[in-house]
């Protein structure tokens, strides 16, 4: 049985292996990167249901859904950044649009101790991952309130989207 009063080693790093001398000082002196959400908000929301009420009949055909996602970020000065997640989703049956929902959901982030070469990645990958569950709920509520089953978006790999965007820039 372990002694509850046993003293923990003083120079222990986060992985549990002992650190000594200068390496322990570096662990203590290294600023920890921090991402804080100051606020998040619907910046723009539009829902169109052009064929209502006919397309809402019990025998209506399930629409084919198409979703487009884009992420934008901008500096607001100091350590504050806005990241905006733009989601456009549409449903079509027989080539006719039955609904269109457009959402720009944004967040104001305070980024501390993030190396300059990592700021873009944090703003375009990490921040939208934090915003996405809330944007997903807004889209689901809008489609449900428009008379359709809630559109539950699948999780998005923002890292993959970022890498694809970066490789398309390099190819040009």
C-alpha positions in Angstrom: 0.0 0.0 0.0 1.4 3.4 -1.0 2.2 5.9 1.7 -0.2 8.9 1.3 2.4 11.2 3.0 5.2 10.2 0.6 6.8 13.2 -1.0 6.5 13.6 -4.7 9.9 14.2 -6.5 10.4 17.9 -7.0 11.8 17.8 -10.5 9.2 15.7 -12.3 8.0 16.7 -15.8 4.5 16.1 -17.2 5.4 12.7 -18.5 6.5 11.5 -15.1 10.1 11.0 -15.9 12.6 12.9 -13.7 14.1 16.1 -15.0 17.3 17.5 -13.7 19.2 20.8 -13.8 18.7 23.0 -16.9 15.9 20.8 -18.4 13.8 21.3 -15.3 14.3 25.1 -15.5 13.2 25.0 -19.2 10.0 23.2 -18.3 9.2 25.8 -15.6 10.2 28.8 -17.8 8.4 27.7 -21.0 5.2 29.7 -21.5 2.3 27.3 -22.0 0.3 28.0 -25.2 -3.3 29.0 -24.4 -6.4 29.4 -26.6 -9.3 31.2 -24.9 -12.8 31.8 -26.4 -13.8 35.3 -25.4 -17.2 35.0 -27.2 -18.9 33.2 -30.0 -21.8 34.4 -32.2 -23.9 34.0 -35.2 -22.5 36.6 -37.6 -25.0 35.8 -40.5 -27.8 33.3 -40.9 -30.1 32.8 -43.8 -32.7 30.0 -44.4 -34.8 29.7 -47.5 -37.7 27.3 -48.1 -38.8 28.4 -51.6 -41.2 25.5 -52.3 -43.1 25.5 -49.0 -45.7 24.2 -48.2 -45.8 21.8 -51.1 -42.4 20.3 -50.4 -43.3 19.6 -46.8 -46.1 17.2 -47.6 -45.9 13.7 -46.0 -45.1 12.1 -49.4 -42.3 14.6 -50.2 -39.1 13.0 -51.5 -36.1 13.3 -49.3 -33.7 15.9 -50.7 -30.1 15.4 -51.8 -28.0 17.4 -49.5 -24.9 19.3 -50.5 -22.6 21.1 -47.8 -19.8 23.5 -48.4 -17.5 24.7 -45.6 -15.0 27.5 -45.5 -12.9 29.0 -42.6 -11.6 32.5 -42.4 -9.5 34.2 -39.7 -8.3 37.7 -39.1 -6.3 39.5 -36.5 -8.1 42.1 -34.3 -4.9 43.4 -32.8 -2.8 42.3 -29.9 -3.5 38.6 -29.1 -7.1 38.7 -30.3 -8.3 36.9 -33.5 -11.6 36.3 -35.1 -12.3 32.9 -36.7 -15.4 32.6 -38.9 -16.8 29.2 -39.9 -19.0 29.6 -43.1 -21.3 26.7 -43.8 -23.6 26.6 -46.8 -26.0 23.6 -47.1 -28.7 23.0 -49.7 -31.3 20.3 -50.3 -32.6 19.6 -53.8 -35.1 17.2 -55.2 -35.5 16.7 -59.0 -33.1 19.6 -59.5 -35.3 22.0 -57.6 -34.0 23.7 -54.5 -36.1 22.8 -51.4 -34.0 24.6 -48.8 -30.9 26.6 -48.5 -29.2 27.5 -45.2 -26.2 29.7 -45.0 -24.4 30.3 -41.7 -21.4 32.4 -40.7 -20.6 31.4 -37.1 -17.6 33.2 -35.5 -15.6 33.3 -32.4 -13.3 35.9 -30.8 -10.2 34.1 -29.5 -7.4 35.2 -27.3 -4.2 33.3 -28.3 -1.4 33.5 -25.8 2.2 32.1 -26.2 1.5 30.7 -29.7 4.6 30.8 -31.9 4.1 33.1 -34.9 4.6 30.2 -37.3 1.7 28.3 -35.7 -0.8 31.2 -35.5 -2.4 30.4 -38.9 -2.8 26.7 -38.1 -4.4 27.5 -34.7 -6.8 30.0 -36.2 -7.8 27.8 -39.1 -7.8 24.3 -37.5 -8.0 24.5 -33.7 -10.4 27.4 -33.4 -13.0 26.1 -35.9 -12.9 22.7 -34.1 -14.1 24.5 -31.0 -16.8 26.4 -32.9 -18.2 23.5 -35.0 -20.5 21.8 -32.4 -22.3 25.1 -31.9 -22.5 25.9 -35.6 -23.8 22.4 -36.2 -26.6 23.0 -33.7 -27.6 26.2 -35.4 -27.9 24.5 -38.8 -29.9 21.6 -37.2 -32.3 24.0 -35.5 -32.7 26.1 -38.7 -33.6 23.1 -40.9 -35.9 21.7 -38.2 -37.6 25.1 -37.8 -38.0 25.2 -41.6 -40.1 22.0 -41.5 -37.4 19.5 -42.4 -35.7 16.9 -40.3 -32.7 18.5 -38.5 -29.6 18.5 -40.7 -27.0 16.9 -38.5 -23.6 17.7 -40.1 -20.9 15.0 -39.9 -17.8 16.0 -38.0 -15.3 18.0 -40.1 -11.6 17.3 -40.2 -10.3 20.9 -40.3 -6.7 19.8 -40.3 -7.3 18.0 -43.6 -9.2 21.0 -45.1 -6.2 23.2 -44.1 -3.7 20.8 -45.7 -5.7 20.6 -48.9 -6.0 24.4 -49.0 -2.2 24.7 -48.5 -1.4 22.2 -51.2 -3.7 24.0 -53.7 -1.8 27.2 -53.0 1.5 25.5 -53.6 0.4 24.0 -57.0 -0.5 27.4 -58.5 
